[in-house]
């Protein structure tokens, strides 16, 4: 055999694909092939290589040739060899393929830090306790749990929820009035189909919910929002329902004032309307006494909608509606004869999780964690941006950082340049309120290219007679980042805020030029 060897075919040796190509020394060709496999990421750090005898036999090389190639690559740092564990790709030998990024704003399209509201840190899901509940639930599950589903949902979970919601949220309901769904959005879809429109909704709220209702032909018109919550005095007899977040107005914060809670129930009784109570984070309060559900004031005119998306995980896809008796049958009929949305085994697991006390322990644990996160946010802003005001912090998983007028958009852009994902308060303003109070500025729906909600606004009629002034601010979700990433996210937030100064000088700082491409 000669040292001039030409072979450009891919050779499979001991399940190790190597491409040996070129003319020259076989040891050098093998080393080049192994370096390229590591450099490109085909051989990940820690991957165990075949014994040199096996690889030599498969490639038709002398054993000493392969052994010498391994030894030299170990000396170079590409491989690592330990007695008894063979030869492996070195842990520090990560792929080094250069990545060329354009020097354009698109470079920050993928944020490094995430302070967008709406999701708890997934790393704190109680896996051990959930697994224990799953084992107990499956062991005790009746045979019918593995057959076609009941559109009401599993009775075990409805019983557990009836007791829990009565104890924690002041809800008045029997299990027969609870219908399970795959989350708040699913519940709103069913209610839109059964109740019809138009609805009233808080001027600040989740755009997805308004757009979801619009996609089912239900228009919404905005009710003003102030420090006491929604201005329910703007409701009319024409409204079929009103969508509220009474425990913690989303996203501005604060509970609905007791007088307004009573007033909205009086409106529902007098007009036959329906109050839809989105109880999205009612369990998380820090500096105030618990605020009970409005549903407890009149179970026949209020629907309470809840889920485990904030307390456990949105991935579970489990939510519930506590319904007036007259709506149970229509909602179940709209849902369909067979449950298609929530796993019966996960419903059984959640029932055990609640009954065993694990759910209460998880909520207490998360309440302490979120309060600590909230305090870190407030302390950081007090130290580095004392000119801004933080509101909505007595409860929930997010806060509003109020900004000087006219600085919200520039602050969001500055955050993007810092690699931070955060949303402006204006993104949550109802399009009808926005048009009424802000003139020609395009709504969030229009900016996103959607027309359905704008059509629904026109169908719902004119906006509330009282204009809703826009408040510049950032909606900061402090529950989202991992523990280790949170300090850096707060640092990026503080760097993004406009400086203190008179109104003429309150624009957010211009973003720095993008870093040079490597």
C-alpha positions as CSV (number, residue, x, y, z in Angstrom):
1,X,0.0,0.0,0.0
2,X,1.3,3.4,-0.9
3,X,0.9,6.8,0.8
4,X,-0.7,8.3,-2.2
5,X,-4.3,7.4,-1.7
6,X,-7.3,8.9,-3.5
7,X,-10.8,8.3,-2.2
8,X,-13.6,10.9,-2.2
9,X,-16.4,8.5,-1.2
10,X,-18.1,8.7,2.2
11,X,-17.0,5.6,4.2
12,X,-19.1,4.4,7.1
13,X,-16.8,3.1,9.8
14,X,-18.3,1.8,13.0
15,X,-21.3,4.1,12.5
16,X,-18.9,7.0,12.1
17,X,-19.5,8.7,8.7
18,X,-16.2,10.2,7.5
19,X,-15.4,11.6,4.1
20,X,-11.7,10.9,3.3
21,X,-10.8,12.8,0.1
22,X,-7.6,14.0,-1.5
23,X,-4.2,12.7,-2.2
24,X,-1.6,12.3,0.5
25,X,-0.7,10.8,3.8
26,X,-3.6,8.7,5.2
27,X,-3.1,9.8,8.7
28,X,-3.3,13.4,7.6
29,X,-6.5,12.7,5.6
30,X,-8.1,11.0,8.6
31,X,-7.2,13.9,10.9
32,X,-8.6,16.4,8.5
33,X,-11.8,14.4,8.3
34,X,-12.2,14.2,12.1
35,X,-11.4,17.9,12.6
36,X,-14.1,18.8,10.0
37,X,-16.6,16.6,11.7
38,X,-16.0,18.3,15.0
39,X,-15.8,21.8,13.6
40,X,-19.1,21.4,11.7
41,X,-20.9,20.0,14.8
42,X,-21.5,16.5,13.3
43,X,-19.5,15.1,16.2
44,X,-20.8,16.9,19.3
45,X,-18.6,17.5,22.4
46,X,-18.5,14.3,24.5
47,X,-19.2,12.0,21.6
48,X,-17.4,8.7,22.0
49,X,-15.3,7.6,19.0
50,X,-14.9,4.0,17.8
51,X,-11.8,2.1,19.1
52,X,-8.9,2.7,16.8
53,X,-8.8,-1.0,16.0
54,X,-12.4,-1.0,14.8
55,X,-12.1,2.2,12.8
56,X,-8.8,1.0,11.2
57,X,-10.5,-2.3,10.1
58,X,-13.6,-0.5,8.7
59,X,-11.5,2.1,6.8
60,X,-8.8,-0.3,5.6
61,X,-6.1,1.6,7.4
62,X,-3.2,0.3,9.6
63,X,-4.0,0.4,13.3
64,X,-0.9,2.5,14.0
65,X,-2.2,5.1,11.4
66,X,-5.5,5.5,13.3
67,X,-3.8,5.4,16.7
68,X,-1.3,8.1,15.8
69,X,-4.2,10.3,14.3
70,X,-6.1,10.0,17.6
71,X,-3.0,10.8,19.7
72,X,-2.2,13.9,17.7
73,X,-5.8,15.2,17.8
74,X,-5.7,14.6,21.6
75,X,-2.5,16.7,21.8
76,X,-4.2,19.4,19.7
77,X,-7.2,19.5,22.0
78,X,-9.8,18.2,19.5
79,X,-10.2,14.9,21.3
80,X,-9.8,13.7,24.9
81,X,-8.7,10.2,26.0
82,X,-9.1,8.6,29.4
83,X,-8.2,5.1,30.4
84,X,-11.2,2.9,30.6
85,X,-13.6,5.4,28.8
86,X,-12.1,5.5,25.3
87,X,-11.5,8.5,23.1
88,X,-14.2,11.2,23.0
89,X,-14.6,14.6,21.4
90,X,-13.3,17.2,23.8
91,X,-15.9,19.2,25.7
92,X,-14.3,22.5,24.6
93,X,-14.2,21.5,21.0
94,X,-17.4,23.3,20.0
95,X,-18.2,24.0,16.4
96,X,-16.4,27.1,15.2
97,X,-18.0,27.6,11.8
98,X,-18.1,31.4,11.5
99,X,-21.5,33.1,11.3
100,X,-21.7,36.3,9.3
101,X,-24.5,38.6,10.4
102,X,-25.4,41.7,8.5
103,X,-24.9,45.0,10.3
104,X,-28.6,45.8,10.2
105,X,-31.4,46.1,12.8
106,X,-32.5,42.5,11.9
107,X,-29.5,41.4,14.0
108,X,-31.7,42.0,17.1
109,X,-34.7,40.1,15.8
110,X,-34.1,37.3,18.3
111,X,-34.1,38.9,21.8
112,X,-31.5,37.8,24.4
113,X,-33.8,38.9,27.3
114,X,-37.5,38.4,27.6
115,X,-39.8,40.5,29.8
116,X,-42.9,40.0,27.8
117,X,-45.9,39.3,30.1
118,X,-48.1,36.2,29.9
119,X,-46.0,33.2,30.9
120,X,-44.4,31.9,34.1
121,X,-40.8,30.6,34.0
122,X,-41.2,27.1,32.7
123,X,-38.2,25.8,34.7
124,X,-40.2,26.1,37.9
125,X,-42.9,23.6,36.9
126,X,-43.4,21.2,39.9
127,X,-42.3,18.1,38.0
128,X,-41.8,15.8,41.0
129,X,-45.2,16.7,42.6
130,X,-47.0,16.5,39.3
131,X,-45.5,13.1,38.6
132,X,-46.6,11.8,42.0
133,X,-50.2,13.1,41.3
134,X,-50.1,11.5,37.8
135,X,-49.2,8.1,39.3
136,X,-51.9,8.3,42.0
137,X,-54.5,9.5,39.5
138,X,-53.8,6.8,36.9
139,X,-53.8,4.1,39.6
140,X,-57.2,5.2,40.8
141,X,-58.7,6.1,37.5
142,X,-62.0,4.4,36.6
143,X,-62.2,2.6,33.3
144,X,-64.5,5.2,31.7
145,X,-61.6,7.7,32.0
146,X,-60.0,5.9,29.0
147,X,-63.1,6.0,26.8
148,X,-64.8,8.8,24.9
149,X,-64.7,12.0,26.8
150,X,-67.6,13.9,28.4
151,X,-67.8,17.5,27.2
152,X,-68.4,18.7,30.7
153,X,-65.0,17.4,31.7
154,X,-63.9,14.8,34.2
155,X,-66.2,14.9,37.3
156,X,-63.1,14.4,39.6
157,X,-61.6,17.7,38.5
158,X,-64.9,19.6,38.5
159,X,-65.5,18.5,42.1
160,X,-61.9,19.5,43.1
161,X,-62.3,22.9,41.4
162,X,-65.6,23.6,43.0
163,X,-64.1,23.2,46.4
164,X,-60.9,25.1,45.6
165,X,-62.6,28.1,43.9
166,X,-65.1,28.4,46.8
167,X,-62.3,28.4,49.4
168,X,-59.8,30.6,47.6
169,X,-61.8,32.9,45.2
170,X,-65.2,33.1,46.9
171,X,-66.9,31.4,44.0
172,X,-70.4,30.0,44.5
173,X,-70.8,26.9,42.3
174,X,-71.6,23.2,42.3
175,X,-69.5,20.9,40.1
176,X,-72.5,20.7,37.7
177,X,-72.0,24.3,36.8
178,X,-68.3,23.9,35.9
179,X,-67.4,23.1,32.3
180,X,-63.8,22.3,31.5
181,X,-62.1,23.7,28.4
182,X,-58.6,24.0,27.1
183,X,-58.0,27.5,28.4
184,X,-59.5,31.0,28.6
185,X,-59.4,31.5,24.8
186,X,-61.4,28.3,24.3
187,X,-63.9,29.4,26.9
188,X,-64.4,32.8,25.2
189,X,-64.9,31.1,21.8
190,X,-67.7,29.0,23.3
191,X,-69.3,32.0,25.0
192,X,-69.2,34.0,21.8
193,X,-71.0,31.3,20.0
194,X,-73.7,30.9,22.7
195,X,-74.2,34.5,23.8
196,X,-73.6,36.4,20.6
197,X,-72.7,40.1,20.5
198,X,-72.0,42.9,20.8
199,X,-69.9,42.9,23.9
200,X,-68.2,45.7,25.9
201,X,-64.6,45.3,27.0
202,X,-62.1,47.2,29.0
203,X,-60.3,49.8,26.8
204,X,-57.0,48.2,27.9
205,X,-57.0,44.5,27.5
206,X,-55.5,41.5,25.7
207,X,-55.8,42.1,21.9
208,X,-55.9,38.3,21.3
209,X,-59.2,38.1,23.2
210,X,-60.8,40.9,21.2
211,X,-59.6,39.5,17.9
212,X,-60.8,36.0,18.9
213,X,-64.3,37.4,19.6
214,X,-64.2,39.3,16.4
215,X,-63.4,36.1,14.5
216,X,-66.6,34.7,15.8
217,X,-68.7,37.7,14.8
218,X,-68.8,39.3,18.2
219,X,-67.8,43.0,18.1
220,X,-66.5,44.8,21.2
221,X,-66.6,48.4,22.2
222,X,-64.3,49.9,24.8
223,X,-65.1,51.0,28.3
224,X,-62.8,53.6,29.9
225,X,-60.3,52.4,32.5
226,X,-59.0,54.5,35.4
227,X,-57.5,53.8,38.8
228,X,-60.7,52.1,40.0
229,X,-60.8,49.7,37.1
230,X,-63.3,49.6,34.2
231,X,-65.9,52.5,33.9
232,X,-68.9,50.2,34.0
233,X,-71.2,53.2,33.9
234,X,-70.6,53.2,30.2
235,X,-72.6,49.9,29.8
236,X,-75.8,50.0,27.8
237,X,-78.8,47.8,27.2
238,X,-77.5,47.0,23.8
239,X,-74.4,45.1,25.2
240,X,-75.0,41.4,25.5
241,X,-72.0,40.9,27.7
242,X,-69.0,42.7,29.2
243,X,-65.5,41.2,29.4
244,X,-63.7,42.3,32.6
245,X,-60.6,41.5,34.6
246,X,-61.9,42.6,38.1
247,X,-59.2,41.0,40.4
248,X,-56.3,42.7,38.6
249,X,-57.1,44.9,35.6
250,X,-55.1,43.7,32.6
251,X,-52.6,45.2,32.0
252,X,-52.9,48.5,34.0
253,X,-53.3,46.8,37.4
254,X,-55.6,47.3,40.3
255,X,-58.9,45.7,41.3
256,X,-62.3,46.8,40.3
257,X,-63.7,49.2,42.9
258,X,-66.4,47.6,45.1
259,X,-69.0,50.1,44.0
260,X,-68.3,49.2,40.4
261,X,-68.5,45.5,41.1
262,X,-72.0,46.0,42.5
263,X,-72.9,48.3,39.6
264,X,-71.9,45.8,36.9
265,X,-74.0,43.1,38.6
266,X,-77.0,45.5,38.8
267,X,-76.6,46.2,35.1
268,X,-76.6,42.4,34.3
269,X,-79.7,41.9,36.4
270,X,-81.6,44.8,34.9
271,X,-80.7,44.1,31.2
272,X,-80.3,40.3,31.2
273,X,-76.6,40.9,30.2
274,X,-73.7,38.7,31.1
275,X,-70.5,39.5,33.0
276,X,-67.6,37.5,31.8
277,X,-64.9,37.6,34.5
278,X,-61.4,36.7,33.3
279,X,-59.8,35.5,36.5
280,X,-56.4,35.1,34.9
281,X,-54.1,35.7,38.0
282,X,-56.4,36.1,40.9
283,X,-54.3,34.0,43.2
284,X,-51.2,36.2,43.0
285,X,-51.5,39.1,45.3
286,X,-48.7,40.6,47.5
287,X,-49.5,43.9,49.2
288,X,-53.3,43.6,49.7
289,X,-56.0,41.3,51.0
290,X,-57.4,38.7,48.6
291,X,-60.1,40.1,46.3
292,X,-63.0,37.7,45.8
293,X,-64.5,36.9,42.4
294,X,-67.4,39.0,41.2
295,X,-69.1,35.7,40.4
296,X,-69.8,35.3,44.1
297,X,-72.1,38.3,44.0
298,X,-74.5,36.8,41.5
299,X,-73.8,33.3,40.0
300,X,-76.7,33.6,37.6
301,X,-75.4,36.6,35.8
302,X,-71.6,36.1,35.9
303,X,-69.3,33.6,34.2
304,X,-65.9,33.1,35.8
305,X,-63.2,31.9,33.3
306,X,-59.9,30.6,34.7
307,X,-57.0,28.3,33.8
308,X,-53.7,27.0,35.1
309,X,-51.7,28.9,32.5
310,X,-50.2,31.3,35.1
311,X,-50.1,29.1,38.1
312,X,-48.7,26.0,36.5
313,X,-48.1,26.0,32.7
314,X,-50.0,27.0,29.5
315,X,-48.8,23.7,28.1
316,X,-51.3,21.7,30.2
317,X,-54.2,23.3,28.2
318,X,-56.7,23.1,31.1
319,X,-59.2,25.8,31.9
320,X,-62.7,26.1,33.3
321,X,-65.9,28.1,33.1
322,X,-68.2,28.5,36.1
323,X,-71.5,29.1,34.4
324,X,-75.0,30.3,35.2
325,X,-77.3,27.3,35.2
326,X,-79.1,28.4,32.1
327,X,-75.8,28.4,30.1
328,X,-74.5,25.0,31.0
329,X,-76.4,23.0,28.4
330,X,-75.9,25.5,25.5
331,X,-72.1,25.7,26.2
332,X,-71.8,21.9,26.4
333,X,-73.8,21.6,23.1
334,X,-71.5,24.1,21.5
335,X,-68.5,22.2,22.8
336,X,-69.6,19.0,21.2
337,X,-70.6,15.5,22.3
338,X,-67.0,14.4,22.8
339,X,-64.2,16.1,24.6
340,X,-61.5,17.0,22.1
341,X,-59.4,19.6,23.8
342,X,-58.1,18.5,27.3
343,X,-56.5,15.2,28.1
344,X,-58.6,13.1,30.6
345,X,-55.4,11.8,32.3
346,X,-54.2,15.4,32.8
347,X,-57.6,16.4,34.2
348,X,-57.3,13.5,36.7
349,X,-53.8,14.5,37.6
350,X,-54.8,18.1,38.2
351,X,-57.7,16.9,40.4
352,X,-55.3,14.9,42.6
353,X,-52.8,17.8,42.5
354,X,-55.5,20.1,44.0
355,X,-56.9,17.6,46.5
356,X,-53.5,16.6,47.8
357,X,-52.6,20.2,48.6
358,X,-49.8,20.3,46.1
359,X,-51.6,23.1,44.1
360,X,-51.8,25.3,47.2
361,X,-48.1,24.7,47.9
362,X,-47.2,25.6,44.3
363,X,-49.2,28.8,44.4
364,X,-47.6,29.9,47.7
365,X,-44.2,29.1,46.3
366,X,-44.8,31.1,43.1
367,X,-46.3,33.9,45.1
368,X,-43.1,34.3,47.1
369,X,-41.0,34.0,44.0
370,X,-43.0,36.6,42.0
371,X,-43.0,39.0,44.9
372,X,-39.2,38.8,45.1
373,X,-39.0,39.4,41.4
374,X,-41.4,42.3,41.7
375,X,-39.3,43.8,44.5
376,X,-36.1,43.5,42.4
377,X,-37.8,45.3,39.5
378,X,-39.0,48.2,41.8
379,X,-35.6,48.4,43.5
380,X,-33.7,48.5,40.2
381,X,-35.9,51.2,38.8
382,X,-35.7,53.3,42.0
383,X,-31.9,53.1,41.9
384,X,-31.4,53.7,38.2
385,X,-34.5,55.4,36.9
386,X,-36.2,57.2,39.8
387,X,-38.0,59.5,37.4
388,X,-40.3,56.7,36.2
389,X,-43.3,55.3,38.1
390,X,-44.2,51.7,38.5
391,X,-47.9,50.8,38.8
392,X,-50.0,47.7,39.1
393,X,-47.6,46.0,41.5
394,X,-49.9,44.8,44.3
395,X,-50.7,41.6,42.4
396,X,-50.1,39.7,39.3
397,X,-47.1,38.6,37.2
398,X,-46.4,42.0,35.5
399,X,-46.1,45.7,36.2
400,X,-46.5,48.9,34.2
401,X,-43.5,51.2,33.9
402,X,-45.1,54.6,33.2
403,X,-43.1,56.8,30.8
404,X,-43.1,60.5,29.9
405,X,-45.6,61.3,27.1
406,X,-44.4,60.5,23.6
407,X,-41.5,58.2,24.6
408,X,-43.2,54.7,24.5
409,X,-42.3,53.8,21.0
410,X,-38.7,55.0,21.2
411,X,-38.3,53.1,24.5
412,X,-39.5,49.9,22.9
413,X,-37.0,50.4,20.0
414,X,-34.2,51.1,22.5
415,X,-35.1,47.9,24.3
416,X,-34.9,45.9,21.1
417,X,-31.4,47.3,20.5
418,X,-30.5,46.1,24.0
419,X,-31.7,42.6,23.0
420,X,-34.8,42.9,25.3
421,X,-38.3,41.8,24.3
422,X,-40.8,44.1,26.1
423,X,-44.2,45.5,25.0
424,X,-45.6,49.0,25.1
425,X,-48.8,49.8,27.0
426,X,-50.3,51.1,23.7
427,X,-50.2,47.6,22.2
428,X,-53.1,46.7,24.6
429,X,-55.3,49.7,23.9
430,X,-58.6,48.9,22.2
431,X,-58.6,50.1,18.6
432,X,-61.9,51.9,19.1
433,X,-60.5,53.8,22.1
434,X,-57.3,54.5,20.2
435,X,-59.1,56.0,17.2
436,X,-61.4,58.1,19.5
437,X,-58.6,59.5,21.6
438,X,-55.5,59.5,19.5
439,X,-56.6,60.4,16.0
440,X,-54.9,58.9,13.0
441,X,-52.4,56.6,14.7
442,X,-52.8,53.0,13.4
443,X,-54.1,50.5,15.8
444,X,-52.1,47.4,16.9
445,X,-54.5,45.3,14.8
446,X,-53.9,47.4,11.7
447,X,-50.1,47.4,12.3
448,X,-50.3,43.6,12.4
449,X,-52.2,43.5,9.1
450,X,-55.5,42.3,10.5
451,X,-58.9,43.9,9.7
452,X,-61.3,41.6,11.6
453,X,-61.2,43.5,14.8
454,X,-61.6,46.9,13.1
455,X,-64.7,45.5,11.4
456,X,-66.0,44.3,14.7
457,X,-65.5,47.7,16.3
458,X,-67.6,49.3,13.6
459,X,-70.3,46.6,14.1
460,X,-70.3,47.2,17.9
461,X,-71.0,50.9,17.5
462,X,-69.2,54.0,18.6
463,X,-66.7,54.0,21.4
464,X,-67.4,55.1,24.9
465,X,-68.4,58.8,25.0
466,X,-65.5,59.5,27.3
467,X,-62.3,59.4,25.4
468,X,-59.6,57.1,26.7
469,X,-56.3,59.0,26.9
470,X,-53.3,56.9,26.1
471,X,-50.7,56.4,28.8
472,X,-47.2,55.9,27.6
473,X,-45.6,52.9,29.4
474,X,-44.0,49.5,29.2
475,X,-45.7,46.3,30.3
476,X,-43.0,44.3,32.1
477,X,-43.5,40.6,32.7
478,X,-41.2,39.9,35.6
479,X,-42.2,36.2,35.9
480,X,-40.9,35.1,32.5
481,X,-37.1,34.9,32.7
482,X,-35.1,32.2,34.3
483,X,-33.6,33.1,37.7
484,X,-30.1,33.5,36.3
485,X,-31.3,35.7,33.4
486,X,-33.4,38.1,35.4
487,X,-30.7,40.5,36.6
488,X,-29.4,41.0,33.1
489,X,-32.9,41.5,31.8
490,X,-33.5,44.3,34.4
491,X,-30.2,45.9,33.4
492,X,-31.2,45.9,29.8
493,X,-34.6,47.4,30.8
494,X,-33.0,50.2,32.8
495,X,-30.7,51.1,29.9
496,X,-33.7,51.4,27.6
497,X,-35.6,53.9,29.6
498,X,-35.7,57.6,28.6
499,X,-33.6,59.9,30.8
500,X,-35.1,62.4,33.3
501,X,-35.7,65.9,32.0
502,X,-38.3,68.4,30.8
503,X,-40.9,67.2,28.2
504,X,-38.7,68.5,25.4
505,X,-35.9,66.2,26.4
506,X,-37.7,63.0,27.4
507,X,-37.2,61.0,24.2
508,X,-35.5,57.7,24.8
509,X,-31.9,57.7,23.9
510,X,-31.0,56.8,20.4
511,X,-30.0,53.2,20.0
512,X,-26.3,52.6,19.7
513,X,-24.9,51.5,16.4
514,X,-25.0,47.7,15.9
515,X,-21.9,45.9,16.9
516,X,-19.4,45.0,14.2
517,X,-20.0,41.6,12.6
518,X,-17.5,39.0,13.8
